[in-house]
Amino acid sequence: MWTLWHLQCSGDMRLAEEIVHLLRYGENLRSSTRTIGASTTRPGDPTPTSRNLDPLMHPFARARERTRALNAAKMERIFAKPFVASLEGHVDAVETMARKPNTVNIVASGSWDGGLIIHDVSQRSQLLHVESAHKGKVAGVCFAQDDRLLSCGVDRNIKLWDTQELDDDTAAGPSQRKPLSIFPGKTAFNSIDHHRYDPLFATASNLVQIWDETKSAAVSNLTFPTSTETVTSVRFNLSEASVLASIGSDRTLTLYDIRTGKAERRVVMKMRSNALSWSPTFPTTVLLASEDHNLYTFDIRSLNTPSHIYKAHVAAVMSCDWSPTGTEFVSGGWDRTVRIWKEGVGTAPEVYHTKRMQRVMSTLYTGDARFVLTGSDDGNVRIWKAHASEKLGVITARERAAIEYRESLKQRWKMDAQVGKESPHPEAGAQGRAAQAHHVGCAACQRGTEKKNTRAGENKPKAERKKIVIAEQT
């Protein structure tokens, strides 16, 4: 400072101004260096800005948010491409599929041609292909312990296969592998399921039988005293592994306990069920795919009425399966569509269909809940995305944050007319819409006819849920 005063007194003002400029530039440079050293910015990051969060300073914030929600709904509709791939190998309808426990990509499928294939979904390849595993159709498959596979068919045989020692010539064509064991039965088998912990498995024929992997004959027969049904499907509970449920051709749902060796409860429904699946997160919830175009969830503690009814199919529902998360489930039907439902939401599911896909006989979720597999009459196993617009591949943290922000916007503005209209709700084509309208119209016409030809006050209105179960037996 004394130097600057001396220069000003001597009259050299230009030199004094230059010195002041250099001092200020050096101070700014040191402050910017300290700022850069203290921050953790990366190349490409946006420049941080300070904003006034006072709502009075942003009168158009709500309008901007609505526009973003509308754009998010449009983007989801644009990128909704659910079909991934098709796994070939079968030459007839694929009626049954099973997911290997504790894996994400291993799935087994059985066909009406008697063939048995184990697929690697991630590689889209075949790990094992047995061309004539059974004489006639393969009715059921399930994975056993120690990398083994159980299959049953209409040839009255249950076969145990070793999947660990794969043939070297599997890629060249079907293998002639022989089963480890054969369990002969007296009648054709319709379904099979393995115990979660013990070397036991259950089969469905004209009765439910419990088998031990180390014995050639059934260890116990489970049946209801007055039952004359043909059991079409059987499934062990995922939590209480000693409890299993079955459905039959006489419109019944029956619960068994292998510890007591008998049927515990039984309900007779209005129409027969084609498939059942236990919830992985709610042990008391069971899902039924019915012949009356609907799906029902029951709480086994109260079987007199279903807890939820899911309506959208326009033909018989042939298969169903829960997502491993327990928040969604998939169904396939005679109407040639695949529908993905949210648990507790009985309408407006996601609808998948193609021109070549025929009647869907089996559906299955992968272990990571990201993909859905379907088997149909045309002999193909198709892979679909569980969420139609989901991006495949690596997603960065910034992309994931943007996706979550768009999802929150759509949920916040879903009641807006324009945003709701743009949300992707794929339809099953003009033929499907016509069939659904015809089905709804016939039901309304029937109710009108009943009301018109019934004396006033003779019949009281009955809730829809109370019409499903006709009788409960214990």
N, C-alpha and C positions, 0 to 999 in steps of 0.2 A: 504494500500500500504506500510505503514511503517513496518507493521508486516511481509509482504512478503520479504521486503529488509532485515529485521533483521534475518529472517530464512535463507535467502541465504548467508548472511555474516557468520552465525554460522555453515554453511555446511550442514544443514538439507534440501537438495534439494527435496527429495521425499515428505516430508510433504508440501512443498511449491507448488509442482505440483498438489497434491490432492486438496489443497485449491483453486487453479486457476480453476480446473475442476468443482468443486462444484459451483463456482461463475458463470461460463459460463452456466452450466445446469440450474441454477435458472433463469438466464436472458432469456434463450430460453423458459422455462416453462411459465414465465410471459407474453412473447410476444404471445405465442400460445393461452394462456387463453384470452388475449385481442382480438385476432382474432376471436375465437369461439364466444365470447360474442357479438362482433359487427355484425357478420353475422346472416342471417336468414335461414340457410340451414335446410333441413328436412332429415330424414332417407331415404335413397334410391336415393337422388338427385345425379346427376353426379358431379364429382369433377371439379370445374371451371378451365379452362385452357386458357392460353393466346395464340393467334394465330397471325401470321403475315398475313395481308390481302393484301399484295402486289401480283398482278396477276402473276408476274414473278416467284414467289416462288411456284406457284401451276399450273404447265403446264398441268396437267391432270384433272383439275376441271370440264371442259365441258364434258369430257368422263364419269366422275363419275356421273354427273347430268343426263346424258342420260341413264345410267344404272339404276339409281334410278327411272326415269320416266318409263322405260320399266318394271321394277319390280312392280311399282304402277299400270300400266295397266294390268299386269298379275294377280295381287292380286284382282283387281276389277272384272276381268273375273272369277276368282276362286270363289269369294264370291257372285256372282250374282245369288241370289235365290229369285225371286220376289214374289212367291206365299206364302200367309200367312195362309188363312183359307177359308172355305166355309160355308155360312150361309144357312141352309136348312129350309124348311117349305112350300114352294110352290110346286105344283104338275104339273104346266104347265109353259109356257114361262113367264119370267119376263120382261115386256115391259116398265115399268116406275118406276123411283126412284126419291126421293126428300130428300134433306138435311135440317134439322131443322136449322133455322137461329140462330146465336149466340151460337151454340153448336159445339162440335167436334165429338161426338160419336153417335148422334141420326140420324137414316136414316129410311125412310119409303119406302116400295116397294109394287107394285101392279102387279097382275099376270093375265093371261088369264083364270085361273080357278075362277076368281071372288074374290080371297082372298086378304086380306090387312094385312101387317105385319109391325110393327115398331121394328127395330133392335137397340140393343145397341152394337155398333161395338167393343168397348173396352172390354166388357164382353162376346161378342159373344153369346148373349142371345136375347130372344124376350120379348119386353115390352108389346106388344099387338098383338094379332092375331085374326082377324075377318075372319072366314072361307068363308062366303058367303056375303061379303059386297055388291056385285052387282051381278045381273043376267047376265052372260056373262063376258067378259073380263073387267078388270079395265084399262081404257085408260089413266088416268092421276091422279097424286096425288100432293099435295102441302100443306105446313104448313101455317095455318092462325095465327092470334094473340091469345094470352092467351092459349097456349098449346092445340090448336085445329088443326084438320086435315081435309082437303077437298079432296074428291075423286069423280071422274066421270067415267062413263062407257058407254057401248053401249046400256044399258037398259034405256037411256034417262033420267037418274036421276043424280043429284049432291047431295052428302051427306056430312054433317058436323059432325065430330066425336070429342068427348072429350077424350084426351089422358092423362089427368092429374090424374084422378081417375081410376087407373088401377085395374083390377079384381085380387082377391087373387088367383084364380085358373088359371091364365094365363099360368103358367109353366106346368100345368097338361094337357093343350090342348087348342084348339081354343075357344074363348069366344063367347057368343051370345049377345054381346053388341048391343044396338040399337043406331042409330044416333040421334044427337041433333036436326037436321033439315034436311029436304029433299026438294030440289029445282027441280021441274019437268021441263023437256024441251020437245020440239017438235021433235027433231032429236037426233041421236046418237052423243055423245060427243067424241072428239078425243084428247083433251088436256085441261089443266087447269093451271092457274098461279095466284098468289095472289099479290095484291098491297103491296108495301114495308111498307107504313105507314098507309093508310086508310083501313077501313073494306070493301074493294072492291076486286073482283076477276074477271078474264076474262076467257071465255071458247071458244073453237074452235069446230065448227061443220060445217054446210054449210055457216056460217057467224061467225063473232067475236061478242060476247055479253059481256056486262059489267053487273055484278050482285052486289047487296048490301046484306051483310050477314043478315040484318034485314028485307029484303023483299023477298017474295016468287017468284017474277018474275024478269026478266031482266030489268034493268033501261035504257039501251040503246043498240042499235044494230049498229055495225060498219061494213061497207061494202064498197067496191069500186063500183062506178056506173055501170060499164060494167062487173062486176065479176060474174062468174057462177061456181066458184071453190068450192072444199071441203077443208076447212082449216084443216091442219093436225097438226099444232103446233103453240102455241102462247106464247110469253114471254115478261114480263115487263122489261124495262130498269132499271138497278140497281142504276143509278145515277139520271137521270131524270125520276122519277117514273110515270109520266103521259104519257110517250111515250111507246108504245109497238109495237112489230113486229110479223108478222105471215108468215107462208109459206103454200102454197097450192098445190093441185094436178095438177093445170094447170101451174106448173113451175114458180110460182111467189113468190116474196118477197115483202111484203106490210108493210108500216109504218103507224101507227095510233097515234092520239093524243086524249085522252079522254076528254080534256078540250074543244076542238072544236067539238068532236063527229063525226069525219069523217076520212077517209083515206087521208093521206097527199101525199105519194109517193108510186110508185109501179114499179117494174122491172120484166121483163119476161126473164128467163134464158134459156140456151140451154137444160138443163135437170132438172128434179125436185129435190128438196131438201127434205131430210128426217128428219132433226133436225136442231135446231138453238140454239145459246147460246151467251149472251152478255158478253163482257169482263168486269171483275170487276174493272180494273184499268184504262181502256181507254173507257169512256162512249160512244164514237162514233163508236166503233169497234164491229162488230157482226160476229160470226163464223157460217158457214153453212156446213152441212154434205150432200154431193150430191150423186145422183144415179150414176154418171159417175166415181166412185171410188176415187174422190178427195174431199178435203176440201178447202173452200175459206173463206178468211176474207175480209169484206167490210167495208169501211168508209162511214157511212150514209150521209156524206156531199158530197160524189162523188160516186154515185152508178153505173156509167157507166162501170167501170172496177174494178175487185177485187184488193185489195192491195197485197195479197199474195195467192199463190196456193201451196197446200200441196199434194204431190203425193207419195204413197207407197202402199195403199190398192189395192187388186186385185179383189175386188167385191164391191158392193154398200156399202157405209158408212151409218150406221143406227142411230148412236148416237154420241154426242160430248158434252164436258163440259170443262169449263175453270178451271184452278187451282185458288184458292183464291188469290195467288200472282200475277196472270196475266202474268206470264212468261212462262207457259206451259199449254197444254191442252191435253185431252185424247179423243180418238175416238175408236169406236167399229164397226165392219162391218160384212157383210154377209160372209166374208172369214174366220170367226171364230178366228179372232185375235183382240187383244187390242194393240193400238199403242199410245205411249206418245211422243208428239211433243214439241219442243222448239219454242216459238213464233218468227216468222220471218225466221225460218229454214225449208225449204220446203221438205227436203229429209232426209233419214237415221234416222227415229225415233226408239225409243225402241219398241221392239215387244214382246208381251207376248202371249202365247198360251199353251194349254194342249190338251192331246189326247181326253179327255171326254167333253171338252167345245164345245158347238154347236154355232150357230150363235148368235152374241152379239147384243142384242136389246137395252140395256141402259147402260150408263156409268156415273160415278159420282166421284168427288173428295171429300175427307173428309175436315172438316173445317180447319185442321192444314196443309193441302197440303202434308201430308206424305204418305197417302194411297189412292188407287183408288178402287172403287167398280164397279163391272160389273154384269149385269143380262143377262142371255142367254136363249136359247130355251130349255135347259135341266132342267130348274126350279131352278137353283142354283144362289145365290148371292155370288160372290167370292171377296175376299179381296186380293189386291196386294200392294206391296210396290211401291211408286212412283219412287223411285230410287232403282234399283234392288240389289245393293251391300250395301245398307245402313244398319248399325248395329242397331238392336233394343235394347232398354234398356238404362240404364244410361251410359253416356259417360263422362269420366273425361276430365279435361282441357288439359292434356297432349295428350290424344287420339284425341281430337278435333283439336289440333294444328297439329298433325301428319296427320290427314285426310285432313285438309286444305292445308298442304304442298304438299301432294301427288296430290291433285286436281290441284294446281298451276303448278306442274311439268307436268302433263298430258296436260294441256292447252298450256304450253310453247312448248312441243315437239309433239303436235298432228299431225304436218305435216311430222314428221319422218315416213318413210315407215314401219319400224318394230313396232314402238310404235302404229301407227294407225291400224296396222293389229291386234295387241293384244287387242285393245280397244273393249269392249263388244258391238257388234251390233247383237243381237239375230235375227236369221232368222225365217221365218214362215214354215220351213221344205222344203223338196224337192218338195212337191206338190205346195206350195206357190211360190217357186222360178220359177217353170215351168209355173205356171199361169201368173206370172208377165212378164216373158220373152215372153210368147205367146201374152200378151196384148201389150207390147212394139213393138213386131214384126208386129202385125196386124196394129197398128197405122202407123208404118214406111212404110209398104206395101201400105196402103191406100194413104199416101202422095205421094209415088212414082207413083202410078197409076194415081192420079190426075195430077201430073206434066207431066206425059207421054202423057196424052190425052187432054191436054190443050194447046191451041195455045200460042206461046211465047209472053209474054207481055200482055196477056189478063187479067190475074188476078195477082195482086200484093201480095206478101207475107204479111200475117197478123199476128200480135203478138198473142201469146197464150192467153194473158189476155183479148184481145179485142174480142175473140170468145165466151166468157162465157155469156155475157149479150146481148140479142137480141134486146130488146126495153125497154125504160124507159118512164113511164107514170106519170103525175102529176095531 
